[in-house]
Amino acid sequence: MPRRVRVAGPHRSALLCGSAPTQVRLARQWAQAASGRGPEQAADLSLVVSELVSNALRHTRSGEPGGTVRVEIERLECGFVVAVTDAGPPPGVESMPFPRTDPGCAGLGLRVVEALSVCWDWYGNAGQPLTVRALLYEG
């Protein structure tokens, strides 16, 4: 881990990360390279990937031994779509709350994602893997 994942389309790249905290740094570096842009142009993208992978490792089964996080980047003419899929709730937890940025949340990760992206959303079902997506424009 990490390892690249084959995806359809010339403007898409995907990476499967493991459960170790060092995977966050590797995902960030991969995102910059996958962007096809220089470090300054890909800084927001790399930070969003870093925050979403960190959240997946911290709050889901992805952070357990053998856990994984899938990161996908689609390059658009005007920016990027990032999608990060976790491995579902940790053992012993039937259902987790869905991602949110309200003041009751402990961390700042999704607030950083919200500040750097045009919009973000999530999809999935309670008790199953969840995907968080963010749209970033290049500026």
PANU-36883 format. One record per residue: residue number from 1; x, y, z of N, C-alpha, C, O, CB in turn. Coordinates in steps of 0.05 Angstrom, whole numbers. Glycine has a CB too. Example, Ala and Ser with C-alpha at 12.3 -4.5 7.8 and 13.67 -1.06 7.14 Angstrom:
2
ATOM | 1 | 264 | -114 | 156 | 246 | -90 | 156 | 264 | -66 | 156 | 285 | -66 | 169 | 226 | -89 | 181;
ATOM | 2 | 257 | -45 | 142 | 273 | -21 | 143 | 258 | 1 | 157 | 268 | 23 | 161 | 282 | -12 | 114;
//
This chain:
139
ATOM | 1 | 17 | -23 | 0 | 0 | 0 | 0 | 18 | 25 | 0 | 40 | 24 | 12 | -19 | 0 | 24;
ATOM | 2 | 10 | 45 | -12 | -13 | 49 | -29 | -8 | 36 | -56 | 14 | 30 | -64 | -20 | 78 | -32;
ATOM | 3 | -30 | 32 | -71 | -27 | 22 | -98 | -48 | 37 | -116 | -70 | 43 | -108 | -31 | -9 | -99;
ATOM | 4 | -39 | 41 | -140 | -57 | 54 | -160 | -79 | 34 | -168 | -75 | 10 | -169 | -41 | 63 | -184;
ATOM | 5 | -102 | 46 | -174 | -125 | 30 | -182 | -132 | 38 | -210 | -131 | 62 | -217 | -150 | 35 | -163;
ATOM | 6 | -138 | 18 | -227 | -145 | 24 | -254 | -173 | 35 | -256 | -192 | 24 | -244 | -143 | -2 | -272;
ATOM | 7 | -176 | 57 | -270 | -202 | 70 | -273 | -206 | 77 | -303 | -187 | 79 | -318 | -205 | 96 | -256;
ATOM | 8 | -231 | 79 | -311 | -237 | 85 | -339 | -234 | 115 | -344 | -241 | 132 | -327 | -266 | 77 | -346;
ATOM | 9 | -223 | 122 | -366 | -221 | 150 | -374 | -193 | 161 | -370 | -180 | 155 | -350 | -241 | 166 | -359;
ATOM | 10 | -184 | 177 | -389 | -157 | 188 | -387 | -154 | 211 | -367 | -131 | 218 | -361 | -149 | 198 | -414;
ATOM | 11 | -176 | 221 | -357 | -174 | 244 | -339 | -180 | 236 | -310 | -185 | 253 | -293 | -193 | 266 | -347;
ATOM | 12 | -179 | 210 | -304 | -185 | 200 | -277 | -161 | 184 | -267 | -149 | 169 | -283 | -211 | 184 | -277;
ATOM | 13 | -156 | 186 | -241 | -135 | 170 | -228 | -146 | 162 | -201 | -163 | 176 | -189 | -109 | 187 | -225;
ATOM | 14 | -138 | 138 | -192 | -147 | 128 | -166 | -124 | 114 | -152 | -105 | 104 | -164 | -170 | 108 | -170;
ATOM | 15 | -126 | 115 | -125 | -105 | 104 | -108 | -120 | 90 | -85 | -139 | 100 | -74 | -86 | 126 | -97;
ATOM | 16 | -109 | 67 | -77 | -120 | 52 | -54 | -98 | 54 | -32 | -76 | 45 | -36 | -126 | 22 | -61;
ATOM | 17 | -106 | 66 | -10 | -87 | 70 | 12 | -93 | 50 | 34 | -115 | 40 | 37 | -89 | 99 | 23;
ATOM | 18 | -73 | 45 | 51 | -76 | 27 | 74 | -84 | 43 | 98 | -91 | 66 | 97 | -51 | 12 | 79;
ATOM | 19 | -82 | 29 | 121 | -92 | 41 | 146 | -72 | 56 | 163 | -79 | 69 | 182 | -103 | 19 | 163;
ATOM | 20 | -47 | 55 | 155 | -26 | 69 | 170 | -28 | 100 | 167 | -34 | 109 | 145 | 2 | 59 | 162;
ATOM | 21 | -22 | 115 | 188 | -23 | 144 | 185 | -4 | 155 | 164 | -9 | 177 | 153 | -16 | 156 | 212;
ATOM | 22 | 17 | 141 | 158 | 36 | 150 | 137 | 23 | 151 | 109 | 33 | 164 | 91 | 60 | 132 | 136;
ATOM | 23 | 0 | 138 | 106 | -14 | 138 | 81 | -25 | 165 | 74 | -28 | 171 | 50 | -36 | 117 | 81;
ATOM | 24 | -30 | 182 | 94 | -40 | 209 | 88 | -20 | 225 | 72 | -27 | 238 | 52 | -46 | 223 | 115;
ATOM | 25 | 5 | 224 | 81 | 27 | 239 | 67 | 30 | 228 | 38 | 33 | 243 | 19 | 53 | 237 | 82;
ATOM | 26 | 29 | 201 | 35 | 32 | 189 | 9 | 8 | 196 | -9 | 12 | 201 | -33 | 34 | 159 | 11;
ATOM | 27 | -16 | 197 | 2 | -39 | 205 | -14 | -37 | 234 | -23 | -44 | 241 | -45 | -65 | 201 | 3;
ATOM | 28 | -27 | 251 | -6 | -23 | 279 | -12 | -3 | 282 | -36 | -8 | 297 | -55 | -13 | 295 | 12;
ATOM | 29 | 19 | 268 | -34 | 40 | 269 | -55 | 29 | 258 | -81 | 33 | 269 | -102 | 65 | 253 | -46;
ATOM | 30 | 13 | 236 | -79 | 2 | 224 | -103 | -18 | 243 | -116 | -18 | 246 | -141 | -13 | 197 | -96;
ATOM | 31 | -34 | 257 | -100 | -54 | 276 | -111 | -40 | 298 | -126 | -49 | 306 | -148 | -71 | 288 | -88;
ATOM | 32 | -18 | 308 | -116 | -3 | 329 | -130 | 6 | 319 | -157 | 4 | 332 | -177 | 20 | 339 | -113;
ATOM | 33 | 18 | 295 | -157 | 28 | 283 | -182 | 5 | 277 | -201 | 7 | 282 | -225 | 44 | 257 | -176;
ATOM | 34 | -17 | 266 | -191 | -40 | 259 | -208 | -54 | 284 | -220 | -67 | 282 | -240 | -61 | 243 | -192;
ATOM | 35 | -50 | 307 | -207 | -63 | 331 | -217 | -51 | 340 | -244 | -65 | 354 | -259 | -60 | 353 | -196;
ATOM | 36 | -26 | 333 | -248 | -13 | 343 | -272 | -5 | 372 | -270 | 2 | 385 | -290 | -31 | 339 | -296;
ATOM | 37 | -6 | 383 | -246 | 0 | 411 | -241 | 25 | 413 | -223 | 33 | 393 | -211 | -24 | 426 | -229;
ATOM | 38 | 36 | 436 | -221 | 58 | 441 | -203 | 48 | 442 | -174 | 24 | 443 | -169 | 73 | 467 | -210;
ATOM | 39 | 67 | 441 | -155 | 59 | 440 | -126 | 41 | 464 | -118 | 23 | 460 | -102 | 84 | 441 | -109;
ATOM | 40 | 47 | 488 | -128 | 30 | 511 | -120 | 2 | 508 | -131 | -18 | 514 | -117 | 43 | 537 | -130;
ATOM | 41 | -1 | 500 | -156 | -27 | 497 | -169 | -43 | 474 | -157 | -68 | 474 | -157 | -24 | 493 | -199;
ATOM | 42 | -30 | 454 | -145 | -43 | 431 | -134 | -45 | 432 | -104 | -53 | 412 | -91 | -29 | 405 | -143;
ATOM | 43 | -37 | 454 | -91 | -37 | 455 | -62 | -64 | 451 | -49 | -66 | 435 | -30 | -26 | 483 | -53;
ATOM | 44 | -85 | 464 | -59 | -112 | 460 | -48 | -121 | 431 | -52 | -132 | 419 | -33 | -132 | 479 | -61;
ATOM | 45 | -117 | 420 | -75 | -124 | 393 | -81 | -110 | 374 | -61 | -123 | 356 | -50 | -118 | 385 | -110;
ATOM | 46 | -84 | 377 | -58 | -69 | 360 | -40 | -79 | 362 | -11 | -80 | 342 | 3 | -39 | 366 | -41;
ATOM | 47 | -86 | 386 | -3 | -95 | 390 | 25 | -123 | 377 | 28 | -128 | 365 | 49 | -97 | 420 | 31;
ATOM | 48 | -141 | 380 | 9 | -167 | 367 | 11 | -164 | 337 | 12 | -177 | 324 | 29 | -185 | 375 | -13;
ATOM | 49 | -148 | 325 | -5 | -143 | 296 | -4 | -132 | 288 | 24 | -141 | 269 | 35 | -123 | 288 | -26;
ATOM | 50 | -113 | 303 | 34 | -102 | 298 | 60 | -122 | 298 | 82 | -123 | 280 | 99 | -80 | 318 | 66;
ATOM | 51 | -140 | 318 | 82 | -160 | 320 | 103 | -181 | 298 | 101 | -189 | 286 | 121 | -174 | 347 | 101;
ATOM | 52 | -189 | 291 | 77 | -209 | 270 | 74 | -198 | 242 | 80 | -212 | 226 | 92 | -220 | 270 | 45;
ATOM | 53 | -173 | 237 | 73 | -161 | 211 | 80 | -156 | 210 | 110 | -161 | 189 | 122 | -134 | 208 | 65;
ATOM | 54 | -147 | 231 | 122 | -144 | 232 | 151 | -170 | 226 | 165 | -170 | 211 | 184 | -133 | 260 | 160;
ATOM | 55 | -192 | 239 | 156 | -218 | 234 | 169 | -226 | 204 | 166 | -236 | 192 | 185 | -239 | 251 | 156;
ATOM | 56 | -222 | 193 | 142 | -229 | 165 | 138 | -213 | 147 | 157 | -224 | 128 | 169 | -224 | 157 | 109;
ATOM | 57 | -188 | 152 | 160 | -171 | 136 | 178 | -179 | 139 | 207 | -177 | 121 | 223 | -142 | 142 | 174;
ATOM | 58 | -186 | 163 | 215 | -192 | 170 | 243 | -219 | 160 | 251 | -223 | 151 | 274 | -190 | 199 | 247;
ATOM | 59 | -239 | 161 | 234 | -267 | 157 | 242 | -280 | 131 | 232 | -303 | 126 | 239 | -283 | 179 | 233;
ATOM | 60 | -266 | 115 | 215 | -279 | 92 | 203 | -262 | 67 | 205 | -239 | 68 | 216 | -286 | 98 | 174;
ATOM | 61 | -272 | 46 | 195 | -257 | 20 | 194 | -232 | 23 | 178 | -214 | 6 | 180 | -275 | -2 | 183;
ATOM | 62 | -230 | 43 | 161 | -206 | 47 | 145 | -181 | 49 | 162 | -159 | 41 | 153 | -209 | 72 | 128;
ATOM | 63 | -183 | 59 | 186 | -160 | 62 | 204 | -153 | 37 | 220 | -133 | 36 | 233 | -165 | 84 | 223;
ATOM | 64 | -170 | 16 | 217 | -164 | -9 | 231 | -143 | -25 | 215 | -141 | -21 | 191 | -190 | -26 | 235;
ATOM | 65 | -129 | -44 | 228 | -110 | -60 | 213 | -124 | -74 | 189 | -145 | -86 | 192 | -97 | -82 | 231;
ATOM | 66 | -112 | -71 | 166 | -123 | -83 | 141 | -143 | -64 | 128 | -153 | -71 | 106 | -137 | -108 | 148;
ATOM | 67 | -150 | -41 | 140 | -169 | -23 | 128 | -157 | -9 | 104 | -133 | -7 | 100 | -177 | -2 | 149;
ATOM | 68 | -175 | 2 | 87 | -166 | 16 | 63 | -183 | 41 | 59 | -205 | 44 | 70 | -169 | -2 | 38;
ATOM | 69 | -172 | 59 | 44 | -185 | 84 | 35 | -180 | 86 | 5 | -157 | 85 | -4 | -175 | 110 | 51;
ATOM | 70 | -201 | 90 | -10 | -198 | 94 | -39 | -201 | 124 | -45 | -219 | 138 | -36 | -220 | 78 | -55;
ATOM | 71 | -181 | 135 | -60 | -181 | 163 | -68 | -182 | 164 | -99 | -167 | 150 | -112 | -155 | 177 | -57;
ATOM | 72 | -201 | 180 | -109 | -203 | 183 | -138 | -203 | 213 | -144 | -216 | 229 | -131 | -229 | 169 | -148;
ATOM | 73 | -189 | 220 | -165 | -187 | 247 | -175 | -195 | 247 | -204 | -185 | 232 | -220 | -159 | 259 | -171;
ATOM | 74 | -214 | 265 | -211 | -221 | 269 | -239 | -212 | 297 | -246 | -220 | 317 | -233 | -252 | 266 | -243;
ATOM | 75 | -196 | 299 | -267 | -186 | 325 | -276 | -207 | 337 | -295 | -214 | 324 | -315 | -159 | 323 | -290;
ATOM | 76 | -216 | 361 | -289 | -235 | 376 | -306 | -220 | 399 | -320 | -198 | 406 | -312 | -259 | 386 | -290;
ATOM | 77 | -232 | 411 | -340 | -220 | 435 | -352 | -216 | 457 | -332 | -197 | 473 | -334 | -237 | 444 | -376;
ATOM | 78 | -235 | 459 | -313 | -235 | 481 | -294 | -225 | 474 | -266 | -225 | 491 | -248 | -262 | 493 | -292;
ATOM | 79 | -218 | 448 | -262 | -209 | 441 | -235 | -209 | 411 | -231 | -200 | 395 | -249 | -227 | 454 | -214;
ATOM | 80 | -219 | 402 | -208 | -218 | 374 | -200 | -243 | 365 | -184 | -255 | 382 | -171 | -193 | 368 | -184;
ATOM | 81 | -250 | 340 | -187 | -269 | 327 | -169 | -253 | 306 | -153 | -239 | 289 | -165 | -293 | 315 | -184;
ATOM | 82 | -254 | 308 | -127 | -241 | 288 | -110 | -262 | 271 | -96 | -282 | 282 | -87 | -222 | 302 | -88;
ATOM | 83 | -258 | 245 | -96 | -277 | 227 | -82 | -260 | 208 | -65 | -242 | 195 | -74 | -294 | 211 | -103;
ATOM | 84 | -267 | 208 | -39 | -253 | 191 | -20 | -273 | 172 | -7 | -293 | 181 | 5 | -238 | 208 | 2;
ATOM | 85 | -269 | 146 | -10 | -287 | 126 | 1 | -274 | 111 | 24 | -252 | 100 | 21 | -295 | 106 | -22;
ATOM | 86 | -287 | 110 | 46 | -277 | 96 | 70 | -286 | 67 | 70 | -299 | 58 | 51 | -286 | 110 | 95;
ATOM | 87 | -280 | 52 | 91 | -287 | 24 | 93 | -311 | 19 | 110 | -316 | -4 | 118 | -263 | 8 | 103;
ATOM | 88 | -325 | 39 | 117 | -349 | 36 | 134 | -343 | 40 | 163 | -320 | 46 | 171 | -361 | 8 | 130;
ATOM | 89 | -364 | 38 | 180 | -361 | 43 | 209 | -341 | 24 | 222 | -337 | 2 | 213 | -388 | 41 | 223;
ATOM | 90 | -328 | 33 | 243 | -309 | 16 | 257 | -324 | -8 | 271 | -348 | -6 | 275 | -294 | 32 | 279;
ATOM | 91 | -309 | -29 | 278 | -322 | -52 | 291 | -337 | -44 | 316 | -328 | -27 | 331 | -300 | -73 | 298;
ATOM | 92 | -360 | -56 | 319 | -377 | -50 | 343 | -395 | -26 | 340 | -411 | -21 | 357 | -359 | -46 | 366;
ATOM | 93 | -392 | -12 | 318 | -409 | 12 | 313 | -428 | 4 | 290 | -419 | 0 | 267 | -393 | 37 | 306;
ATOM | 94 | -454 | 3 | 296 | -473 | -4 | 275 | -477 | 17 | 254 | -479 | 12 | 230 | -500 | -11 | 288;
ATOM | 95 | -477 | 42 | 263 | -482 | 64 | 245 | -467 | 89 | 255 | -466 | 94 | 279 | -512 | 70 | 242;
ATOM | 96 | -456 | 104 | 236 | -442 | 128 | 244 | -457 | 152 | 234 | -472 | 150 | 214 | -413 | 128 | 232;
ATOM | 97 | -454 | 175 | 247 | -466 | 199 | 236 | -453 | 206 | 209 | -430 | 200 | 205 | -463 | 223 | 256;
ATOM | 98 | -469 | 219 | 192 | -458 | 226 | 167 | -440 | 251 | 170 | -443 | 266 | 189 | -480 | 231 | 146;
ATOM | 99 | -422 | 256 | 151 | -404 | 279 | 153 | -420 | 305 | 156 | -440 | 310 | 143 | -386 | 281 | 128;
ATOM | 100 | -409 | 323 | 172 | -421 | 349 | 176 | -400 | 369 | 187 | -379 | 361 | 197 | -445 | 347 | 196;
ATOM | 101 | -406 | 394 | 184 | -387 | 415 | 193 | -399 | 433 | 215 | -387 | 453 | 221 | -380 | 432 | 169;
ATOM | 102 | -421 | 424 | 227 | -433 | 441 | 248 | -414 | 443 | 272 | -396 | 427 | 275 | -461 | 430 | 256;
ATOM | 103 | -419 | 463 | 289 | -402 | 467 | 312 | -398 | 444 | 331 | -379 | 443 | 346 | -412 | 490 | 328;
ATOM | 104 | -416 | 424 | 331 | -414 | 401 | 348 | -392 | 382 | 339 | -385 | 363 | 354 | -440 | 387 | 349;
ATOM | 105 | -382 | 386 | 315 | -360 | 368 | 305 | -334 | 375 | 318 | -328 | 399 | 322 | -358 | 370 | 274;
ATOM | 106 | -318 | 355 | 325 | -294 | 360 | 340 | -271 | 371 | 323 | -257 | 389 | 332 | -284 | 334 | 352;
ATOM | 107 | -269 | 362 | 298 | -246 | 370 | 282 | -252 | 392 | 262 | -275 | 401 | 259 | -235 | 346 | 267;
ATOM | 108 | -231 | 400 | 248 | -233 | 421 | 228 | -231 | 411 | 200 | -233 | 426 | 181 | -212 | 442 | 233;
ATOM | 109 | -226 | 385 | 196 | -221 | 373 | 170 | -242 | 380 | 149 | -235 | 390 | 127 | -219 | 344 | 172;
ATOM | 110 | -267 | 376 | 155 | -288 | 382 | 135 | -292 | 412 | 132 | -300 | 421 | 110 | -314 | 369 | 143;
ATOM | 111 | -286 | 427 | 152 | -287 | 457 | 149 | -265 | 466 | 130 | -270 | 485 | 114 | -285 | 471 | 176;
ATOM | 112 | -242 | 454 | 131 | -221 | 460 | 112 | -230 | 453 | 84 | -226 | 468 | 65 | -194 | 446 | 119;
ATOM | 113 | -241 | 429 | 81 | -251 | 420 | 55 | -272 | 439 | 44 | -272 | 447 | 21 | -263 | 391 | 56;
ATOM | 114 | -290 | 447 | 62 | -311 | 466 | 54 | -300 | 493 | 45 | -310 | 505 | 26 | -331 | 470 | 77;
ATOM | 115 | -279 | 503 | 59 | -267 | 528 | 52 | -252 | 528 | 26 | -251 | 548 | 12 | -248 | 537 | 75;
ATOM | 116 | -240 | 505 | 19 | -224 | 503 | -5 | -239 | 494 | -30 | -229 | 496 | -52 | -201 | 484 | 0;
ATOM | 117 | -263 | 484 | -26 | -278 | 473 | -49 | -302 | 490 | -56 | -312 | 506 | -39 | -287 | 444 | -43;
ATOM | 118 | -311 | 487 | -80 | -336 | 501 | -89 | -359 | 489 | -74 | -377 | 504 | -64 | -340 | 499 | -120;
ATOM | 119 | -360 | 463 | -72 | -380 | 449 | -57 | -369 | 421 | -50 | -350 | 411 | -62 | -407 | 447 | -73;
ATOM | 120 | -382 | 408 | -31 | -375 | 381 | -24 | -401 | 366 | -16 | -421 | 379 | -8 | -354 | 379 | -1;
ATOM | 121 | -401 | 340 | -19 | -424 | 324 | -11 | -415 | 296 | -4 | -391 | 291 | -4 | -445 | 323 | -34;
ATOM | 122 | -433 | 279 | 2 | -427 | 251 | 8 | -449 | 234 | -2 | -472 | 243 | -5 | -422 | 248 | 39;
ATOM | 123 | -443 | 208 | -6 | -464 | 189 | -11 | -456 | 162 | 1 | -432 | 156 | 5 | -468 | 186 | -42;
ATOM | 124 | -476 | 147 | 7 | -473 | 121 | 20 | -496 | 116 | 38 | -513 | 133 | 42 | -446 | 120 | 35;
ATOM | 125 | -496 | 93 | 50 | -518 | 85 | 69 | -506 | 81 | 97 | -483 | 73 | 99 | -532 | 60 | 59;
ATOM | 126 | -522 | 86 | 117 | -514 | 82 | 144 | -504 | 53 | 148 | -516 | 34 | 139 | -537 | 88 | 164;
ATOM | 127 | -481 | 51 | 161 | -470 | 24 | 166 | -453 | 13 | 143 | -442 | -9 | 146 | -491 | 5 | 172;
ATOM | 128 | -451 | 28 | 121 | -436 | 19 | 98 | -413 | 39 | 92 | -412 | 61 | 104 | -455 | 16 | 73;
ATOM | 129 | -395 | 32 | 73 | -375 | 52 | 65 | -388 | 78 | 55 | -411 | 77 | 45 | -357 | 40 | 43;
ATOM | 130 | -374 | 99 | 59 | -384 | 126 | 53 | -364 | 140 | 34 | -340 | 137 | 38 | -389 | 142 | 78;
ATOM | 131 | -374 | 154 | 15 | -356 | 169 | -3 | -362 | 199 | 1 | -385 | 208 | 1 | -361 | 161 | -33;
ATOM | 132 | -341 | 214 | 5 | -342 | 243 | 7 | -329 | 255 | -18 | -307 | 247 | -25 | -328 | 254 | 34;
ATOM | 133 | -344 | 273 | -31 | -334 | 285 | -56 | -331 | 315 | -52 | -345 | 327 | -36 | -353 | 279 | -79;
ATOM | 134 | -312 | 327 | -66 | -308 | 356 | -66 | -301 | 365 | -94 | -286 | 352 | -109 | -286 | 364 | -45;
ATOM | 135 | -312 | 388 | -101 | -306 | 400 | -127 | -288 | 424 | -122 | -295 | 442 | -106 | -333 | 409 | -142;
ATOM | 136 | -265 | 425 | -135 | -247 | 447 | -132 | -242 | 460 | -159 | -237 | 446 | -178 | -220 | 437 | -119;
ATOM | 137 | -244 | 486 | -160 | -237 | 501 | -184 | -209 | 510 | -182 | -199 | 516 | -161 | -256 | 525 | -188;
ATOM | 138 | -196 | 511 | -205 | -169 | 522 | -206 | -172 | 552 | -208 | -190 | 562 | -222 | -152 | 511 | -230;
ATOM | 139 | -155 | 566 | -195 | -158 | 595 | -195 | -134 | 611 | -201 | -135 | 635 | -202 | -168 | 604 | -171;
//
